[in-house]
Amino acid sequence: MTRAKGTLPDADTISPDEKKELVYDVFQNISDTYDKANDVISFGMHRLWKGAMIKDIVSHQPHDILDVASGTGDIALWIAEKNPQAHIVGSDLSENMLAVAEKRRQQLGLKNVSFSCQNAMQLGFEDNSFDCVVVSFGLRNMPNYRQVVSEMIRVLRPGGHFYCIDSSWPTNPIIKPFFGLYFSHIMPFLGNLVAKAPEEYRWLNESTKAFLTKDALAAMMKECGLKDVAYKSHMFGGAATHHGVKA
């Protein structure tokens, strides 16, 4: 469904079921223009951050990799190209996003990646199934961050690597107001210009404001069973890549 302007719920008070429904609708609606819009609203920087993360992932030579909230499959397909010996599964709740991902897979002729429609809160994989799990710009949209992190760690093998790259709210008092202006007004404008979906991109602002701080996410990762947890900030703190190893 498409929501009228001003009808977005408060991301701080929305119920888990409402958030799940809202996020599903958002990504069903923007699947065809999602990649183009990401390039525009991040000025292409997201590709640099993802590329650095994928280089690190490939350096560990994982064989079985799970990409949670895979969306249109950019991370899964990128890893598949860089690591042809690995098998990658991309999971997502949105059928429309996965349809785009599968079309891209076929165009690239990749045989070592597959896609599965799944709820990240209850992953349909056995314990200790993957050498690496990754979620890219998806965790903040989940109804329960801790449950998703716990599920990702459950299916990760001991010694396996966990990666999360996502938007975050800058803490620098000089930078913070500029990000507030961009996320609240400019980004929905660009979302409307590129995807004709201002409300969907207004949600990005809401979900980012309500998301965990970088330190809070790192602490949660440790509490859920990861060691050697660290993160790297991007764009003055407007995004960050977190990494940890399953104990």
C-alpha positions in Angstrom: 0.0 0.0 0.0 1.1 3.6 -0.5 0.7 5.9 2.5 -0.3 9.6 2.1 2.1 12.3 3.1 2.3 12.7 6.9 0.9 9.3 7.7 4.1 7.6 8.6 4.1 6.3 12.2 6.7 7.3 14.8 9.5 4.9 14.4 10.1 5.1 18.2 6.6 3.9 19.1 5.5 1.7 16.2 4.7 -1.9 17.2 6.8 -4.8 15.8 3.9 -6.0 13.7 3.2 -2.5 12.3 6.9 -2.0 11.5 7.1 -5.4 9.7 4.0 -4.5 7.6 5.3 -1.0 6.9 8.8 -2.1 5.9 7.3 -4.8 3.7 5.2 -2.3 1.9 8.0 0.2 1.5 10.3 -2.2 -0.2 7.6 -3.8 -2.3 6.9 -0.3 -3.7 10.5 0.8 -4.4 12.0 -2.4 -5.7 12.4 -1.3 -9.3 14.1 2.0 -8.5 15.9 1.0 -5.3 19.5 0.7 -6.6 19.3 3.9 -8.7 17.9 5.8 -5.7 20.7 4.5 -3.4 23.3 5.8 -5.8 21.6 9.2 -5.8 20.9 9.7 -2.1 24.4 8.4 -1.0 26.2 10.1 -3.9 27.5 6.7 -4.8 29.4 6.4 -1.5 27.5 3.2 -0.4 29.3 1.3 -3.2 32.7 2.2 -1.7 31.6 1.1 1.8 30.2 -2.1 0.5 33.2 -2.8 -1.6 35.5 -2.4 1.4 33.4 -4.8 3.4 33.2 -7.3 0.6 37.0 -7.2 0.2 37.3 -8.0 3.9 34.8 -10.8 3.7 36.5 -12.5 0.7 39.9 -12.2 2.5 38.6 -14.8 5.0 37.7 -17.2 2.2 34.3 -18.2 3.5 32.5 -21.1 1.7 28.9 -20.6 2.9 27.7 -17.1 3.1 24.2 -15.7 4.1 23.2 -12.2 3.1 20.2 -11.2 5.3 17.8 -8.5 4.0 19.5 -9.0 0.6 17.0 -6.8 -1.2 18.0 -6.6 -4.9 21.0 -8.8 -4.2 23.8 -6.3 -4.7 25.9 -7.7 -1.8 25.2 -11.4 -2.6 25.9 -11.0 -6.3 29.1 -8.9 -5.6 30.4 -11.6 -3.3 29.5 -14.3 -5.7 31.6 -12.6 -8.4 34.5 -12.0 -6.2 34.5 -15.4 -4.6 33.3 -18.0 -7.2 34.2 -20.9 -5.0 31.7 -19.8 -2.3 28.0 -20.5 -2.1 25.9 -17.4 -1.2 22.3 -17.3 -0.1 20.4 -14.0 -0.2 17.3 -13.8 2.0 14.7 -11.1 2.1 11.0 -10.7 3.1 10.1 -8.7 -0.1 9.2 -10.8 -3.1 9.5 -7.8 -5.4 13.0 -7.1 -4.3 14.0 -10.7 -4.7 12.5 -10.8 -8.2 14.9 -8.0 -9.1 17.8 -9.9 -7.5 17.0 -13.1 -9.4 16.8 -11.2 -12.7 20.2 -9.7 -12.0 21.6 -13.1 -11.1 20.4 -14.6 -14.4 21.8 -11.6 -16.4 25.2 -12.1 -14.7 25.0 -15.9 -15.3 26.0 -16.6 -11.7 25.5 -20.2 -10.5 26.9 -19.9 -6.9 24.2 -17.7 -5.5 20.5 -18.3 -4.7 17.7 -16.3 -3.1 15.2 -17.2 -0.5 12.1 -15.3 0.8 12.5 -15.4 4.6 11.7 -13.5 7.7 15.0 -12.4 9.3 13.4 -12.8 12.7 13.0 -16.5 12.2 15.6 -17.7 9.7 14.8 -21.1 8.2 18.4 -22.4 8.4 20.0 -24.9 10.8 22.4 -23.8 13.5 26.0 -23.3 12.4 25.2 -23.3 8.7 27.3 -20.4 7.4 30.9 -19.2 7.6 29.9 -15.6 7.2 26.6 -13.7 7.7 26.1 -10.1 6.5 23.3 -7.6 6.6 23.6 -4.3 4.7 21.3 -1.3 5.3 18.6 -3.7 6.6 19.0 -4.2 10.4 17.5 -0.8 11.3 14.3 -1.8 9.5 13.8 -4.9 11.6 11.1 -5.1 14.3 13.6 -6.4 16.8 17.3 -5.8 16.3 18.5 -8.2 19.0 16.4 -11.0 17.7 17.7 -10.6 14.2 21.3 -10.4 15.4 20.8 -13.5 17.5 19.3 -15.4 14.6 22.2 -14.4 12.4 24.7 -15.6 15.0 22.7 -18.8 15.5 23.2 -19.8 11.9 26.9 -18.7 12.0 29.5 -21.3 12.6 32.0 -20.9 15.5 34.8 -18.7 14.3 32.6 -17.3 11.5 32.4 -13.6 10.6 29.4 -11.3 11.2 29.2 -8.0 9.2 26.6 -5.2 9.4 26.7 -2.0 7.5 23.9 0.5 8.1 23.0 4.1 8.5 23.5 5.8 11.8 22.9 9.2 13.4 26.1 11.3 13.7 27.0 12.4 17.2 29.2 15.4 16.2 27.2 18.5 17.3 28.5 20.4 14.2 27.7 17.7 11.7 24.4 16.5 13.2 22.2 19.4 12.1 23.3 19.0 8.5 22.4 15.3 8.5 19.0 16.1 10.1 18.3 18.6 7.2 19.4 16.1 4.6 17.6 13.1 6.0 14.4 14.9 6.8 14.0 17.1 3.7 16.5 16.5 0.9 16.5 12.7 0.9 12.6 12.5 0.6 12.9 15.0 -2.3 15.4 12.9 -4.1 13.4 9.8 -3.4 10.4 11.5 -5.1 12.6 12.7 -8.0 14.1 9.3 -8.7 11.5 6.8 -7.4 8.3 8.8 -7.1 8.2 7.6 -3.5 8.8 10.5 -1.0 7.1 8.7 1.9 9.2 5.5 1.4 12.4 7.6 1.7 11.0 9.6 4.5 10.9 6.3 6.4 14.6 6.0 6.0 14.9 9.2 8.1 12.5 7.7 10.7 14.2 4.4 10.9 17.7 5.9 11.1 16.7 8.2 14.0 15.3 5.3 15.9 18.2 3.0 15.2 20.9 2.0 17.7 24.0 4.1 18.1 27.2 2.6 16.8 28.4 1.8 20.4 25.0 0.3 21.3 25.0 -2.0 18.3 28.6 -3.1 19.1 27.6 -3.8 22.7 24.6 -5.8 21.5 26.8 -7.9 19.2 29.0 -8.8 22.1 26.0 -9.7 24.3 24.7 -12.0 21.6 27.9 -14.0 21.4 30.4 -12.2 19.2 34.0 -11.4 20.1 36.6 -9.0 18.5 33.8 -6.6 17.8 34.7 -3.3 16.1 33.2 -0.8 13.8 34.3 1.8 11.2 32.4 5.0 10.7 31.7 6.4 7.2 30.6 9.9 6.1 31.2 11.7 9.4 29.3 9.0 11.3 26.3 8.8 8.9 26.9 5.1 8.4 29.1 2.4 9.9 30.4 -1.1 9.2 30.4 -3.4 12.2 32.3 -6.7 12.4 32.6 -9.5 14.9 33.6 -13.2 15.1 31.4 -15.9 16.7 33.0 -17.2 19.8 
